[in-house]
Amino acid sequence: MAASTTQIETIQTVLQGSSDFRIMYVLHTADHWIQACNESKPDVCIFSPETSIPHCLYQIQDLHALTNAVHCLVVVDAKYANHARTAISSGADGFLSTQFLSSDLQHALSTIAQGHLYCKTFQENIGSDNHDTPNRLVLLSQREVEALQLIAYGYTYQDIAEKLRISVKSVETYRARISKKLCLDTRAKMVRFALDHHLLSKDRIV
């Protein structure tokens, strides 16, 4: 669903000739968006509103209340980039600024279709050696960032639970969420990610 004709044309151009994706339908308004997604169940639905980001997120929540089989990619103007974390928390599987629509759309769709989260809101990621990678840190809640820091520092689940005043079970849940959101399946990868994003002091890692 896209309100902008320009964005629709860009999406069509990018996906034209793609062997992995084809456009099933195009909607200019959100009136029948949820019904269309629920009935046809595409692998990924691109949602690109020109305004009213909160309303867009409510609709994504409504869609997921009906089915979890459809992944949602939110594509918005760069001025709405600060909504990325809220979008992911509301159930969106990806968030892409329109400035990267031509260059990153297929990669975003592939990532989301494989069950991973995707987020790219600006070109240069602070602390990252690779400026072409998405700014994945925005995918985490503040509590998940705190848990990531402590995990990367080498604290045990019991230690983390005491420091954050939560249960060990909650720590395990945070670890699983972090692993899924950032595609980091080992502590070593979490340490590297945390260092790259200036979350740690090297002399404190154990």
N, C-alpha and C positions, 0 to 999 in steps of 0.2 A: 504494500500500500504506500503510495507516495502522492503528496499533494502537488508537488512541483513537476511540471512537464519536463523540465530540463533534467531533473534527477532521474526520471523514468527513462528518458532517452539515453542518459549516460549508463544506467544499469543495463539496458537492452544492448547497447554497443559493447560493453565489457563482456557480457555473457554470450554474445552472438558467436556462434561457432565453437562454444565450449563443449568439450566431450563429457564433462562432469556434471554440468548444470543446464537446465532449460527452464524458461519462464512458463509457468502454468497459467497464470492470469495476472492482470494488472488492475488495481483499483485506485481511483483518484480520491476517494473519501473512505472513512472508516465505518460507514454505515453497515456494510455487509461483510466487513473484514473477518470478524470472529466466526461467523457462520461459514464463510468460504474456507477458512483454514481448518475448521473442525470437520467439514465434509470431505475436502480433498486431501487433507493432511500432507502438505508438502514437507520435504525434509527441513527446509529453512524458509521462514517468512521474513521478508525485508520490510521493516516499518519505518517510513521516513516522513514524519509530520513536519510541517513548516513551523508550527507553533504549538503551544500547550503540551510540553513534554510530560507534565504530571498526568494529564488525561491519557496520553499514549501509554503510560505505565499502568494505569488502571485497566486499560483494555488488554494488556499483556497478562495481567493477573487474572482477568476474566477468562481469557483463552486457556490459561493453564488450569483453571478450575474445571474446564471441560475435557481437556486432553493435555498430556505431557509428551505427545508424540511429535509435536511441532516445535522446532527451535526458532527463536526470534532474534533477528539482528536489527538493532536500532541504528539508523543512519541519520545524523543531524548536522546542522551547521556548527562550525567550530565554536561559535559563541555559546553553545549549550554544552560544551565539553565537561563543565563542572557537574553535569547530571549523570556522568558515567557510573559512579558508584551506586547511586540511587537506582539507576536502570538495572544494573546487575542484581542488586538486592531485591528488586521487584519481580525478577524472573526472566529478564532478558538474558540471552546467551552470548550476546555480543554487542559492542558499541563502537561505531566507526564515524569519524568526522568526515563530512562531505569532501574535504580537501584531499582525502585519500581514497575516494570512491573509485577512481579509475585505476589506481596503482595497487590497491589492496583488497578490493572486493572479493575476488576469487579465492584468495588466501583466507580471508575471514570466513567465507562460506564453507570452505573445506575444513577449517578448524572446528567450526561450530557443528557441522554435520558429523564429525567424528566424536562428538560428545564433550569437547573442550570449550572453555570460555575464551573470548577474544575481545581485546579492547585496544583501540588506537585512537588517541585524541590529539596528539601533537608529535612533531617529527623527532625532536631530541629528548630522549629520556634521561633525566638527571641520574648520573652515576652509572649509566650503561655504556659498555664499549661498542655496542651495536645499535646505531641510531635507527635501524630499520625494524627493530622489534617493537611490539606493542608495549605501552606503558601498563604492564600487568599489575603494578602495585595498587592501582585504583580499584582493582577487583576485590580487594580485601576490606573488611570492616576494621575499625580502629582496634577492636578486641583481637581480631585475627592478626593484625600487625604486631600487637604486643606479644601474642603467643608465638608468632614466628621469630621474633627477636630472642625470646627465651629459649626456644627450641634450638635456634642456631648457636646460641651461647653454650649449649651443652647441658642445660638443666634437665633433671629428670621430670617425668610427668607429675610426680608428687610435689617436687619443688615448685613447678610452675603453678600447680593448683593452689598451693599455699600463698604464693606471691600474688596471684590474681584473685584469690579468695573464691575459687570455684572448685567443682569436683574434678577428680581425675578423669571421669567419664567425659566431662565437658572439654577437658584438654585434648582427649583423644578425638573428640568431634571436631575441634578446631584444627587439629593436625590433618584430619581427613579432608576438611574443606580447603585448607591451604594447598594440600597436595593436588586436589582436583582443579582448583581455580588457576594455580600457577604451573601445573604439570611438573611438579617437583616431587619425585618419588623417594628421595633419599635425603638424609640430614646434610650430607655434603653439598648437594645441590641447593638446599635451603640456605646454607652458610654462604655459598657463592652469590646467590640472589640477594641476600640481606646485605652483604658487603657491597655489591654493585649499586645498591640503592641507598647506601649510607645509613643503614639501620644499625650497624655494629661498629665497635671499636676493635681493631685487630688484636690488640693486646689483652682483650678480655675473653677471647674465644678459648674454650677448653677442649 
